[in-house]
Amino acid sequence: MKKAYPYVLCVLIAVVGSLASIYLSPSAQVDAAAAKGLFALGDITESLRVGGFNLLVFTGHPSASPELGGISPKIYSDVNTHGILYIYVFKSVSDRSKVADGGIDDRLMASFSTANLLPWFFTARNVLIVVMPVQTPGLEQFKMQNQRLQTLSDIVFFRLNGGKVLVFRGEGTAWKAEVVYAYYEYWFPDPSGRLQYENWDKEHPWIIYQGDNLKKLSPIRFGCSFEAPEESLSVAESTDKNGFADLGDGCGGNGALIRADDTIEVTIHWDGKKESFSLRCRMGLNHDGVTTS
């Protein structure tokens, strides 16, 4: 399970927080906002409006140098949080990928970062959205700001990128495990007309001990590996007193994708013992809701 692009960690955290809320609430659905192909500015602003954003055209002086790749953004203020959104609409996915290909480099970070603030970056086909949060938010404004970033992550992931979530589950005798796997992929023509491919994926695994002597053993030191076709993840951690270990999200990447008919093999070592078992896809989510079971 490959990891890449540390500068977009903040974006991915927002995404996974949102995915968790959707996963736990099957009624939460996100409608598609635009047909396949390139997005126009109106597609993006309408998606944000439907998602609950109240945007005003920004009339102040931007704190960042806004032009990227020869494109000037449309700049908006979020009425709810007063954060600033820079929306770049490039002529092609290729043009956008030259500026932000999923990995946000130092040059792009430097264009927007201030002494106290880090920007949040979201990409969808030919569009780059940069969010600059409020300089010194109060507690309530800070909470609302995080909620809005999670909502924006949902909109970009599900509605604009056509993202999907697969839930893999399985158990052995002493342990059970789950992996929530999020990904998107699409094809697009480059300026010469040749088809190019872009994807992104990340996983959120957890395990829980269900064997004997939990009170005696906990917290349990363990080593754990997850093996999927062309991807792997290994960790060494401890459970909490209830035998549960959340193995975290990590950063996303753009390697080989895990498919719904794939199997994830789990191996856990603990207390001189070893157990292996398989995880299989039990549920799938997209913008229409549950798609497989």
LODRENKOL-918034 format. One record per residue (C-alpha): residue in three letters; x, z negated, y; residue number from 0. Coordinates in Angstrom, 3 decimals, padded with zeros to 6 digits, m for minus. Example, Ala and Ser with C-alpha at 12.3 -4.5 7.8 and 13.67 -1.06 7.14 Angstrom:
BEGIN
<rec res="ALA" x="012.300" z="m007.800" y="m004.500" n="0"/>
<rec res="SER" x="013.670" z="m007.140" y="m001.060" n="1"/>
//
This chain:
BEGIN
<rec res="MET" x="000.000" z="000.000" y="000.000" n="0"/>
<rec res="LYS" x="002.118" z="001.367" y="002.780" n="1"/>
<rec res="LYS" x="002.382" z="m000.261" y="006.168" n="2"/>
<rec res="ALA" x="003.327" z="001.340" y="009.474" n="3"/>
<rec res="TYR" x="002.929" z="001.322" y="013.242" n="4"/>
<rec res="PRO" x="003.368" z="m002.286" y="014.402" n="5"/>
<rec res="TYR" x="002.268" z="m001.501" y="017.964" n="6"/>
<rec res="VAL" x="m001.330" z="m000.911" y="016.876" n="7"/>
<rec res="LEU" x="m001.633" z="m004.272" y="015.135" n="8"/>
<rec res="CYS" x="m003.907" z="m005.579" y="017.881" n="9"/>
<rec res="VAL" x="m006.285" z="m002.676" y="017.336" n="10"/>
<rec res="LEU" x="m006.311" z="m003.182" y="013.589" n="11"/>
<rec res="ILE" x="m007.109" z="m006.858" y="013.899" n="12"/>
<rec res="ALA" x="m010.141" z="m005.931" y="015.977" n="13"/>
<rec res="VAL" x="m011.154" z="m003.383" y="013.375" n="14"/>
<rec res="VAL" x="m010.939" z="m005.727" y="010.444" n="15"/>
<rec res="GLY" x="m012.884" z="m008.422" y="012.261" n="16"/>
<rec res="SER" x="m015.652" z="m005.912" y="012.825" n="17"/>
<rec res="LEU" x="m015.504" z="m004.584" y="009.282" n="18"/>
<rec res="ALA" x="m015.878" z="m008.097" y="007.954" n="19"/>
<rec res="SER" x="m019.058" z="m008.590" y="009.984" n="20"/>
<rec res="ILE" x="m020.456" z="m005.269" y="008.760" n="21"/>
<rec res="TYR" x="m019.480" z="m005.994" y="005.168" n="22"/>
<rec res="LEU" x="m021.239" z="m009.364" y="005.305" n="23"/>
<rec res="SER" x="m024.303" z="m007.926" y="007.008" n="24"/>
<rec res="PRO" x="m025.627" z="m004.810" y="005.191" n="25"/>
<rec res="SER" x="m028.218" z="m004.236" y="007.924" n="26"/>
<rec res="ALA" x="m025.470" z="m003.426" y="010.422" n="27"/>
<rec res="GLN" x="m025.331" z="000.354" y="010.599" n="28"/>
<rec res="VAL" x="m023.645" z="002.732" y="013.010" n="29"/>
<rec res="ASP" x="m025.189" z="006.143" y="013.678" n="30"/>
<rec res="ALA" x="m023.017" z="009.264" y="013.911" n="31"/>
<rec res="ALA" x="m022.447" z="010.226" y="017.527" n="32"/>
<rec res="ALA" x="m020.982" z="013.698" y="017.401" n="33"/>
<rec res="ALA" x="m020.667" z="016.634" y="015.072" n="34"/>
<rec res="LYS" x="m017.397" z="017.445" y="013.354" n="35"/>
<rec res="GLY" x="m014.828" z="019.058" y="015.582" n="36"/>
<rec res="LEU" x="m013.508" z="018.195" y="019.021" n="37"/>
<rec res="PHE" x="m015.090" z="015.627" y="021.281" n="38"/>
<rec res="ALA" x="m016.094" z="016.128" y="024.894" n="39"/>
<rec res="LEU" x="m016.086" z="013.286" y="027.402" n="40"/>
<rec res="GLY" x="m019.871" z="013.056" y="027.132" n="41"/>
<rec res="ASP" x="m019.637" z="012.434" y="023.377" n="42"/>
<rec res="ILE" x="m017.423" z="009.419" y="024.005" n="43"/>
<rec res="THR" x="m019.356" z="007.889" y="026.890" n="44"/>
<rec res="GLU" x="m022.663" z="008.370" y="025.056" n="45"/>
<rec res="SER" x="m021.217" z="006.709" y="021.937" n="46"/>
<rec res="LEU" x="m020.120" z="003.766" y="024.054" n="47"/>
<rec res="ARG" x="m023.498" z="003.597" y="025.782" n="48"/>
<rec res="VAL" x="m025.375" z="003.574" y="022.461" n="49"/>
<rec res="GLY" x="m022.944" z="000.894" y="021.273" n="50"/>
<rec res="GLY" x="m023.920" z="m001.368" y="024.180" n="51"/>
<rec res="PHE" x="m021.234" z="m000.593" y="026.749" n="52"/>
<rec res="ASN" x="m022.259" z="m000.427" y="030.388" n="53"/>
<rec res="LEU" x="m019.570" z="001.632" y="032.101" n="54"/>
<rec res="LEU" x="m019.066" z="002.318" y="035.791" n="55"/>
<rec res="VAL" x="m016.674" z="004.912" y="037.164" n="56"/>
<rec res="PHE" x="m013.589" z="003.012" y="038.318" n="57"/>
<rec res="THR" x="m012.955" z="003.491" y="042.033" n="58"/>
<rec res="GLY" x="m009.999" z="001.149" y="042.485" n="59"/>
<rec res="HIS" x="m006.295" z="001.796" y="042.155" n="60"/>
<rec res="PRO" x="m005.243" z="001.940" y="038.478" n="61"/>
<rec res="SER" x="m002.484" z="m000.462" y="037.468" n="62"/>
<rec res="ALA" x="m000.972" z="002.078" y="035.049" n="63"/>
<rec res="SER" x="000.522" z="005.536" y="035.427" n="64"/>
<rec res="PRO" x="m002.461" z="007.405" y="034.021" n="65"/>
<rec res="GLU" x="m001.328" z="010.954" y="033.247" n="66"/>
<rec res="LEU" x="m000.336" z="011.567" y="029.617" n="67"/>
<rec res="GLY" x="000.668" z="014.894" y="028.133" n="68"/>
<rec res="GLY" x="m000.505" z="016.667" y="031.265" n="69"/>
<rec res="ILE" x="m003.990" z="015.133" y="030.966" n="70"/>
<rec res="SER" x="m005.455" z="012.768" y="033.548" n="71"/>
<rec res="PRO" x="m007.982" z="010.283" y="032.187" n="72"/>
<rec res="LYS" x="m011.466" z="009.404" y="033.276" n="73"/>
<rec res="ILE" x="m011.285" z="005.731" y="034.219" n="74"/>
<rec res="TYR" x="m014.182" z="003.315" y="033.794" n="75"/>
<rec res="SER" x="m014.820" z="m000.382" y="034.314" n="76"/>
<rec res="ASP" x="m016.708" z="m002.318" y="031.618" n="77"/>
<rec res="VAL" x="m019.457" z="m004.136" y="033.510" n="78"/>
<rec res="ASN" x="m019.591" z="m006.943" y="030.919" n="79"/>
<rec res="THR" x="m015.892" z="m007.860" y="030.810" n="80"/>
<rec res="HIS" x="m014.497" z="m006.026" y="033.858" n="81"/>
<rec res="GLY" x="m011.805" z="m004.537" y="031.645" n="82"/>
<rec res="ILE" x="m010.605" z="m001.007" y="032.434" n="83"/>
<rec res="LEU" x="m010.969" z="001.923" y="030.015" n="84"/>
<rec res="TYR" x="m008.839" z="005.066" y="030.284" n="85"/>
<rec res="ILE" x="m010.417" z="007.922" y="028.321" n="86"/>
<rec res="TYR" x="m008.182" z="010.928" y="027.625" n="87"/>
<rec res="VAL" x="m009.802" z="014.096" y="026.267" n="88"/>
<rec res="PHE" x="m007.115" z="016.500" y="025.042" n="89"/>
<rec res="LYS" x="m007.631" z="020.176" y="024.264" n="90"/>
<rec res="SER" x="m006.775" z="019.662" y="020.598" n="91"/>
<rec res="VAL" x="m006.012" z="017.002" y="018.010" n="92"/>
<rec res="SER" x="m002.447" z="018.314" y="018.005" n="93"/>
<rec res="ASP" x="m002.108" z="017.684" y="021.752" n="94"/>
<rec res="ARG" x="m003.406" z="014.153" y="021.324" n="95"/>
<rec res="SER" x="m001.110" z="013.491" y="018.358" n="96"/>
<rec res="LYS" x="001.921" z="014.418" y="020.481" n="97"/>
<rec res="VAL" x="001.035" z="011.525" y="022.781" n="98"/>
<rec res="ALA" x="m000.380" z="009.070" y="020.210" n="99"/>
<rec res="ASP" x="m000.258" z="010.006" y="016.547" n="100"/>
<rec res="GLY" x="m001.442" z="006.631" y="015.265" n="101"/>
<rec res="GLY" x="001.924" z="005.042" y="016.009" n="102"/>
<rec res="ILE" x="002.092" z="003.915" y="019.617" n="103"/>
<rec res="ASP" x="005.687" z="004.271" y="020.793" n="104"/>
<rec res="ASP" x="007.628" z="002.283" y="023.407" n="105"/>
<rec res="ARG" x="007.153" z="004.941" y="026.070" n="106"/>
<rec res="LEU" x="003.377" z="004.854" y="025.764" n="107"/>
<rec res="MET" x="003.315" z="001.069" y="025.687" n="108"/>
<rec res="ALA" x="005.460" z="000.953" y="028.808" n="109"/>
<rec res="SER" x="003.020" z="003.211" y="030.647" n="110"/>
<rec res="PHE" x="000.308" z="000.565" y="030.456" n="111"/>
<rec res="SER" x="001.853" z="m002.826" y="029.695" n="112"/>
<rec res="THR" x="002.209" z="m005.403" y="032.429" n="113"/>
<rec res="ALA" x="004.068" z="m008.703" y="032.503" n="114"/>
<rec res="ASN" x="001.075" z="m010.541" y="031.065" n="115"/>
<rec res="LEU" x="m001.077" z="m007.897" y="029.383" n="116"/>
<rec res="LEU" x="m000.818" z="m005.571" y="026.420" n="117"/>
<rec res="PRO" x="m003.090" z="m002.534" y="026.187" n="118"/>
<rec res="TRP" x="m005.291" z="m001.680" y="023.218" n="119"/>
<rec res="PHE" x="m005.168" z="001.896" y="021.889" n="120"/>
<rec res="PHE" x="m007.885" z="003.776" y="019.983" n="121"/>
<rec res="THR" x="m007.636" z="007.373" y="018.747" n="122"/>
<rec res="ALA" x="m010.394" z="009.689" y="017.521" n="123"/>
<rec res="ARG" x="m009.603" z="013.362" y="016.916" n="124"/>
<rec res="ASN" x="m008.671" z="014.790" y="020.332" n="125"/>
<rec res="VAL" x="m009.421" z="011.570" y="022.248" n="126"/>
<rec res="LEU" x="m007.280" z="008.590" y="023.215" n="127"/>
<rec res="ILE" x="m008.935" z="005.483" y="024.641" n="128"/>
<rec res="VAL" x="m006.742" z="002.868" y="026.306" n="129"/>
<rec res="VAL" x="m008.263" z="m000.507" y="027.176" n="130"/>
<rec res="MET" x="m006.649" z="m002.840" y="029.685" n="131"/>
<rec res="PRO" x="m008.185" z="m006.326" y="029.418" n="132"/>
<rec res="VAL" x="m008.878" z="m008.702" y="032.271" n="133"/>
<rec res="GLN" x="m005.771" z="m010.332" y="033.735" n="134"/>
<rec res="THR" x="m006.881" z="m013.981" y="033.569" n="135"/>
<rec res="PRO" x="m010.199" z="m014.299" y="031.746" n="136"/>
<rec res="GLY" x="m012.055" z="m017.581" y="031.436" n="137"/>
<rec res="LEU" x="m012.984" z="m018.821" y="027.958" n="138"/>
<rec res="GLU" x="m016.396" z="m017.160" y="027.868" n="139"/>
<rec res="GLN" x="m015.033" z="m013.924" y="029.292" n="140"/>
<rec res="PHE" x="m012.213" z="m014.032" y="026.748" n="141"/>
<rec res="LYS" x="m014.723" z="m014.385" y="023.879" n="142"/>
<rec res="MET" x="m016.846" z="m011.556" y="025.239" n="143"/>
<rec res="GLN" x="m013.752" z="m009.402" y="025.711" n="144"/>
<rec res="ASN" x="m012.793" z="m009.859" y="022.042" n="145"/>
<rec res="GLN" x="m016.334" z="m009.084" y="020.937" n="146"/>
<rec res="ARG" x="m016.316" z="m005.900" y="023.000" n="147"/>
<rec res="LEU" x="m013.000" z="m004.810" y="021.529" n="148"/>
<rec res="GLN" x="m014.387" z="m005.334" y="018.038" n="149"/>
<rec res="THR" x="m017.477" z="m003.327" y="018.941" n="150"/>
<rec res="LEU" x="m015.282" z="m000.547" y="020.322" n="151"/>
<rec res="SER" x="m013.269" z="m000.613" y="017.088" n="152"/>
<rec res="ASP" x="m016.501" z="m000.123" y="015.124" n="153"/>
<rec res="ILE" x="m017.557" z="002.781" y="017.306" n="154"/>
<rec res="VAL" x="m014.208" z="004.538" y="016.993" n="155"/>
<rec res="PHE" x="m013.755" z="003.820" y="013.289" n="156"/>
<rec res="PHE" x="m017.266" z="004.565" y="011.989" n="157"/>
<rec res="ARG" x="m018.966" z="006.761" y="014.552" n="158"/>
<rec res="LEU" x="m016.127" z="008.906" y="015.865" n="159"/>
<rec res="ASN" x="m013.660" z="008.967" y="012.966" n="160"/>
<rec res="GLY" x="m016.260" z="008.865" y="010.188" n="161"/>
<rec res="GLY" x="m014.555" z="005.829" y="008.654" n="162"/>
<rec res="LYS" x="m015.524" z="004.331" y="005.308" n="163"/>
<rec res="VAL" x="m014.997" z="000.994" y="003.566" n="164"/>
<rec res="LEU" x="m014.578" z="000.518" y="m000.188" n="165"/>
<rec res="VAL" x="m014.830" z="m002.914" y="m001.806" n="166"/>
<rec res="PHE" x="m012.844" z="m003.364" y="m005.035" n="167"/>
<rec res="ARG" x="m013.559" z="m006.417" y="m007.232" n="168"/>
<rec res="GLY" x="m012.434" z="m007.777" y="m010.550" n="169"/>
<rec res="GLU" x="m011.489" z="m010.956" y="m012.390" n="170"/>
<rec res="GLY" x="m009.559" z="m012.323" y="m015.313" n="171"/>
<rec res="THR" x="m009.777" z="m015.711" y="m016.982" n="172"/>
<rec res="ALA" x="m008.039" z="m017.833" y="m014.368" n="173"/>
<rec res="TRP" x="m008.305" z="m015.658" y="m011.234" n="174"/>
<rec res="LYS" x="m010.567" z="m013.204" y="m009.466" n="175"/>
<rec res="ALA" x="m009.723" z="m010.900" y="m006.593" n="176"/>
<rec res="GLU" x="m011.192" z="m008.528" y="m004.032" n="177"/>
<rec res="VAL" x="m009.752" z="m005.816" y="m001.804" n="178"/>
<rec res="VAL" x="m011.699" z="m004.529" y="001.217" n="179"/>
<rec res="TYR" x="m010.224" z="m001.096" y="001.846" n="180"/>
<rec res="ALA" x="m010.900" z="000.825" y="005.086" n="181"/>
<rec res="TYR" x="m009.944" z="004.444" y="005.703" n="182"/>
<rec res="TYR" x="m010.773" z="007.726" y="007.426" n="183"/>
<rec res="GLU" x="m009.523" z="011.291" y="007.040" n="184"/>
<rec res="TYR" x="m010.240" z="014.706" y="008.487" n="185"/>
<rec res="TRP" x="m008.868" z="018.220" y="008.755" n="186"/>
<rec res="PHE" x="m008.346" z="020.039" y="012.036" n="187"/>
<rec res="PRO" x="m006.854" z="023.359" y="013.183" n="188"/>
<rec res="ASP" x="m003.571" z="023.323" y="015.069" n="189"/>
<rec res="PRO" x="m003.016" z="025.711" y="018.021" n="190"/>
<rec res="SER" x="m001.997" z="028.490" y="015.585" n="191"/>
<rec res="GLY" x="m005.214" z="028.067" y="013.613" n="192"/>
<rec res="ARG" x="m003.602" z="026.450" y="010.577" n="193"/>
<rec res="LEU" x="m005.432" z="023.448" y="009.132" n="194"/>
<rec res="GLN" x="m003.745" z="020.074" y="009.633" n="195"/>
<rec res="TYR" x="m004.680" z="016.721" y="008.126" n="196"/>
<rec res="GLU" x="m004.907" z="013.228" y="009.623" n="197"/>
<rec res="ASN" x="m005.778" z="009.950" y="007.950" n="198"/>
<rec res="TRP" x="m005.468" z="006.195" y="008.312" n="199"/>
<rec res="ASP" x="m006.008" z="003.330" y="005.879" n="200"/>
<rec res="LYS" x="m005.515" z="m000.390" y="005.434" n="201"/>
<rec res="GLU" x="m006.526" z="m003.068" y="002.974" n="202"/>
<rec res="HIS" x="m007.530" z="m006.733" y="003.098" n="203"/>
<rec res="PRO" x="m007.035" z="m008.515" y="m000.265" n="204"/>
<rec res="TRP" x="m007.849" z="m012.060" y="m001.329" n="205"/>
<rec res="ILE" x="m007.643" z="m014.024" y="m004.586" n="206"/>
<rec res="ILE" x="m009.184" z="m017.265" y="m005.847" n="207"/>
<rec res="TYR" x="m008.234" z="m019.497" y="m008.761" n="208"/>
<rec res="GLN" x="m011.079" z="m020.224" y="m011.174" n="209"/>
<rec res="GLY" x="m009.081" z="m021.723" y="m014.046" n="210"/>
<rec res="ASP" x="m008.568" z="m025.294" y="m015.252" n="211"/>
<rec res="ASN" x="m006.861" z="m028.199" y="m013.491" n="212"/>
<rec res="LEU" x="m007.460" z="m026.958" y="m009.944" n="213"/>
<rec res="LYS" x="m007.201" z="m030.457" y="m008.456" n="214"/>
<rec res="LYS" x="m003.934" z="m031.069" y="m010.267" n="215"/>
<rec res="LEU" x="m002.396" z="m027.706" y="m009.370" n="216"/>
<rec res="SER" x="m003.613" z="m027.083" y="m005.827" n="217"/>
<rec res="PRO" x="m002.160" z="m025.858" y="m003.629" n="218"/>
<rec res="ILE" x="m000.955" z="m023.273" y="m006.148" n="219"/>
<rec res="ARG" x="002.252" z="m021.368" y="m005.487" n="220"/>
<rec res="PHE" x="001.887" z="m017.834" y="m006.796" n="221"/>
<rec res="GLY" x="003.309" z="m014.340" y="m006.752" n="222"/>
<rec res="CYS" x="000.805" z="m011.504" y="m006.702" n="223"/>
<rec res="SER" x="000.989" z="m007.706" y="m006.844" n="224"/>
<rec res="PHE" x="m001.648" z="m005.027" y="m006.280" n="225"/>
<rec res="GLU" x="m000.895" z="m001.597" y="m007.740" n="226"/>
<rec res="ALA" x="m002.983" z="001.466" y="m006.839" n="227"/>
<rec res="PRO" x="m002.119" z="005.151" y="m007.306" n="228"/>
<rec res="GLU" x="000.913" z="005.808" y="m005.082" n="229"/>
<rec res="GLU" x="000.526" z="002.479" y="m003.269" n="230"/>
<rec res="SER" x="001.529" z="m001.120" y="m003.945" n="231"/>
<rec res="LEU" x="001.534" z="m004.529" y="m002.288" n="232"/>
<rec res="SER" x="003.410" z="m007.670" y="m003.361" n="233"/>
<rec res="VAL" x="003.110" z="m011.154" y="m001.851" n="234"/>
<rec res="ALA" x="004.244" z="m014.700" y="m002.610" n="235"/>
<rec res="GLU" x="002.120" z="m017.449" y="m001.070" n="236"/>
<rec res="SER" x="000.118" z="m020.608" y="m001.763" n="237"/>
<rec res="THR" x="m003.595" z="m021.142" y="m002.171" n="238"/>
<rec res="ASP" x="m005.536" z="m023.714" y="m000.187" n="239"/>
<rec res="LYS" x="m006.901" z="m026.840" y="m001.874" n="240"/>
<rec res="ASN" x="m009.881" z="m024.833" y="m003.168" n="241"/>
<rec res="GLY" x="m007.647" z="m022.284" y="m004.897" n="242"/>
<rec res="PHE" x="m008.343" z="m019.561" y="m002.307" n="243"/>
<rec res="ALA" x="m005.728" z="m017.325" y="m000.685" n="244"/>
<rec res="ASP" x="m006.516" z="m014.769" y="002.014" n="245"/>
<rec res="LEU" x="m003.646" z="m012.285" y="001.848" n="246"/>
<rec res="GLY" x="m004.259" z="m010.843" y="005.303" n="247"/>
<rec res="ASP" x="m004.557" z="m007.365" y="006.756" n="248"/>
<rec res="GLY" x="m001.141" z="m006.138" y="007.774" n="249"/>
<rec res="CYS" x="m000.908" z="m002.934" y="009.781" n="250"/>
<rec res="GLY" x="m002.560" z="000.327" y="008.898" n="251"/>
<rec res="GLY" x="m000.761" z="003.436" y="007.803" n="252"/>
<rec res="ASN" x="m001.269" z="007.086" y="007.005" n="253"/>
<rec res="GLY" x="m000.062" z="007.430" y="003.418" n="254"/>
<rec res="ALA" x="m001.934" z="008.379" y="000.262" n="255"/>
<rec res="LEU" x="m005.517" z="007.123" y="000.191" n="256"/>
<rec res="ILE" x="m007.206" z="005.035" y="m002.479" n="257"/>
<rec res="ARG" x="m010.377" z="006.683" y="m003.810" n="258"/>
<rec res="ALA" x="m013.599" z="005.122" y="m005.074" n="259"/>
<rec res="ASP" x="m012.850" z="006.143" y="m008.670" n="260"/>
<rec res="ASP" x="m009.326" z="004.659" y="m008.561" n="261"/>
<rec res="THR" x="m008.407" z="001.343" y="m010.180" n="262"/>
<rec res="ILE" x="m006.295" z="m001.352" y="m008.534" n="263"/>
<rec res="GLU" x="m004.226" z="m003.358" y="m011.011" n="264"/>
<rec res="VAL" x="m003.596" z="m007.009" y="m010.112" n="265"/>
<rec res="THR" x="m000.884" z="m009.215" y="m011.600" n="266"/>
<rec res="ILE" x="m000.565" z="m012.913" y="m010.679" n="267"/>
<rec res="HIS" x="002.259" z="m015.312" y="m011.642" n="268"/>
<rec res="TRP" x="001.765" z="m019.075" y="m011.220" n="269"/>
<rec res="ASP" x="002.861" z="m022.337" y="m012.841" n="270"/>
<rec res="GLY" x="004.817" z="m020.468" y="m015.501" n="271"/>
<rec res="LYS" x="001.799" z="m018.338" y="m016.391" n="272"/>
<rec res="LYS" x="000.822" z="m014.709" y="m015.841" n="273"/>
<rec res="GLU" x="m002.504" z="m012.878" y="m015.716" n="274"/>
<rec res="SER" x="m003.328" z="m009.201" y="m015.136" n="275"/>
<rec res="PHE" x="m006.705" z="m007.543" y="m014.574" n="276"/>
<rec res="SER" x="m008.268" z="m004.501" y="m012.897" n="277"/>
<rec res="LEU" x="m010.277" z="m004.110" y="m009.694" n="278"/>
<rec res="ARG" x="m012.885" z="m001.369" y="m009.489" n="279"/>
<rec res="CYS" x="m014.979" z="m000.145" y="m006.589" n="280"/>
<rec res="ARG" x="m018.254" z="m002.068" y="m006.454" n="281"/>
<rec res="MET" x="m019.502" z="m001.111" y="m002.997" n="282"/>
<rec res="GLY" x="m018.900" z="001.483" y="m000.305" n="283"/>
<rec res="LEU" x="m019.894" z="001.425" y="003.362" n="284"/>
<rec res="ASN" x="m020.006" z="004.130" y="005.998" n="285"/>
<rec res="HIS" x="m021.974" z="004.687" y="009.207" n="286"/>
<rec res="ASP" x="m025.175" z="005.013" y="007.143" n="287"/>
<rec res="GLY" x="m024.666" z="001.678" y="005.341" n="288"/>
<rec res="VAL" x="m024.134" z="001.068" y="001.657" n="289"/>
<rec res="THR" x="m023.197" z="004.311" y="m000.119" n="290"/>
<rec res="THR" x="m022.107" z="003.198" y="m003.610" n="291"/>
<rec res="SER" x="m022.679" z="000.184" y="m005.811" n="292"/>
//
